[in-house]
């Protein structure tokens, strides 16, 4: 009986903790840990004459192949991004069709100004040029073509999500989206703190 009561209490407590909304510090930590872990894995497999960022870009663009061993090591790192992406989807009533889109939603930090599905980047004092620069860092020139320098002060969360998903998963699936999301999210955070 004592074990049953303890089990019920633990279930209720962990249920509440599991449903708690992620705060900005937790999000930053998740992104930094994911980036650092991926970088460590890729640093051990990249050609020695190539820098890490160039290697990631070549992987995302399909110019190089990721080893199966690296894939197996990276896949568990995607789980916190999926969980957080689900949190953002629920909070802002956003839809997604697959894990890649769910992971892409992790690019939005907890206090992201998403209103009626629109990401209001000007709320953070960001310009369209800064967003496009971060997209370029994350997924290359295709992002600039897809998002363009429209001069808009907002883009739909769905457009940003589908751009990351379409470009990054082309060759690496959810792993490519993970690379892009972590790079984009950290870049946006850094740009907003300038």
C-alpha positions in Angstrom: 0.0 0.0 0.0 2.9 2.3 0.9 4.4 1.7 -2.6 1.1 2.4 -4.3 0.7 5.7 -2.5 4.3 6.7 -3.3 3.7 5.7 -6.9 0.6 7.9 -7.1 2.3 10.9 -5.6 5.3 10.5 -7.9 3.0 10.2 -10.9 1.1 13.3 -10.0 4.3 15.3 -9.2 6.1 14.3 -12.4 2.9 14.9 -14.4 2.9 18.5 -13.2 6.6 19.0 -13.7 6.4 17.5 -17.2 3.7 19.9 -18.1 5.5 23.0 -16.8 6.2 25.6 -19.5 9.9 25.9 -20.4 11.4 29.2 -19.4 14.0 31.2 -21.5 17.0 30.0 -19.4 15.9 26.3 -19.9 15.5 26.9 -23.6 18.9 28.5 -23.9 20.5 25.7 -22.0 18.7 23.1 -24.2 19.9 24.8 -27.4 23.5 25.2 -26.1 23.7 21.6 -24.8 22.3 20.3 -28.1 24.7 22.4 -30.2 27.7 21.5 -28.1 26.8 17.8 -28.2 26.3 17.8 -31.9 29.5 19.8 -32.5 31.4 17.2 -30.4 30.0 14.3 -32.5 30.6 16.0 -35.8 34.1 17.3 -34.8 35.2 13.7 -34.5 34.0 12.8 -38.0 34.6 15.9 -40.1 37.5 16.0 -42.6 40.4 17.6 -40.7 40.9 20.2 -43.4 37.3 21.5 -43.1 36.0 23.7 -40.3 33.0 22.5 -38.4 30.5 25.1 -39.7 31.4 24.4 -43.3 31.1 20.7 -42.6 27.6 21.2 -41.2 26.5 23.2 -44.2 27.8 20.5 -46.6 25.9 17.9 -44.6 22.7 19.9 -44.7 23.1 20.6 -48.4 23.8 16.9 -49.1 27.3 17.5 -50.4 28.6 15.1 -47.7 27.1 12.1 -46.0 26.6 11.7 -42.2 27.8 8.3 -40.9 25.3 5.9 -39.4 27.2 6.0 -36.2 26.9 9.8 -36.0 23.2 9.5 -36.8 22.7 7.1 -34.0 24.5 9.4 -31.6 22.6 12.5 -32.7 19.1 11.1 -32.8 18.5 11.1 -29.0 19.6 14.7 -28.9 16.4 15.6 -30.9 14.0 14.4 -28.2 14.1 17.6 -26.1 13.6 19.7 -29.2 10.6 17.6 -30.2 9.1 17.9 -26.7 9.7 21.7 -26.7 8.4 22.0 -30.2 5.2 20.3 -29.1 5.0 22.8 -26.2 5.3 25.8 -28.6 2.7 24.2 -31.0 0.2 23.7 -28.1 0.9 27.2 -26.6 0.3 29.0 -29.9 -2.1 26.6 -31.5 0.3 25.8 -34.4 0.1 22.7 -36.5 2.8 20.4 -37.7 2.9 17.4 -40.0 6.0 15.5 -39.0 9.0 15.4 -36.6 11.0 17.8 -38.8 8.3 20.5 -38.4 8.0 19.8 -34.7 11.7 20.2 -34.3 11.6 23.4 -36.3 9.2 24.9 -33.8 12.0 24.6 -31.2 13.7 27.6 -32.9 11.1 29.8 -31.2 12.2 30.8 -27.7 9.6 30.7 -24.9 8.7 34.4 -25.1 8.6 34.5 -28.9 6.1 37.0 -30.1 3.8 34.7 -32.0 0.3 36.2 -32.4 -2.3 34.5 -34.6 0.4 32.4 -36.2 2.6 35.4 -37.0 6.2 35.7 -35.7 6.5 39.4 -34.8 10.3 39.6 -34.9 10.3 43.4 -34.7 9.0 43.0 -31.1 12.5 41.9 -30.2 14.0 44.8 -32.1 15.0 42.5 -34.9 15.0 43.5 -38.6 14.2 41.3 -41.6 17.8 41.5 -42.5 18.9 40.0 -39.1 16.4 37.2 -39.4 17.6 36.5 -43.0 21.2 36.5 -41.8 20.4 33.9 -39.1 18.5 31.8 -41.7 21.5 32.0 -44.0 23.8 30.8 -41.1 21.3 28.0 -40.3 20.4 26.6 -43.8 22.2 28.6 -46.4 21.2 30.5 -49.5 17.9 28.5 -49.9 16.6 30.2 -46.8 17.3 33.7 -48.3 15.4 32.7 -51.4 12.5 31.3 -49.4 12.2 34.0 -46.8 13.7 36.9 -49.0 14.4 40.3 -47.7 10.7 41.2 -47.8 10.8 44.2 -45.5 8.0 42.6 -43.5 7.9 42.9 -39.7 6.5 39.5 -39.3 6.5 36.1 -41.0 4.1 33.3 -40.2 5.5 30.7 -37.8 4.3 28.1 -40.4 6.4 29.7 -43.1 9.5 29.7 -41.0 8.8 26.2 -39.9 8.2 24.8 -43.3 11.3 26.6 -44.7 13.5 24.9 -42.1 11.8 21.6 -42.6 11.9 21.7 -46.4 15.5 22.8 -46.8 17.2 21.0 -43.9 15.4 17.7 -44.1 16.1 17.3 -47.8 19.2 15.3 -47.2 19.4 14.6 -43.5 15.8 14.5 -42.4 15.1 15.5 -38.8 18.8 15.6 -38.1 19.3 18.3 -40.6 16.4 20.3 -39.2 18.0 19.9 -35.7 21.3 21.4 -37.0 19.4 24.3 -38.6 17.1 25.0 -35.7 19.9 25.1 -33.1 22.0 27.4 -35.3 19.0 29.7 -36.1 17.7 29.8 -32.5 21.0 30.7 -31.0 21.6 33.3 -33.7 18.3 35.0 -33.1 18.9 35.0 -29.4 22.3 36.7 -30.0 20.9 39.2 -32.5 18.1 40.2 -30.1 20.7 40.9 -27.3 22.7 43.3 -29.5 
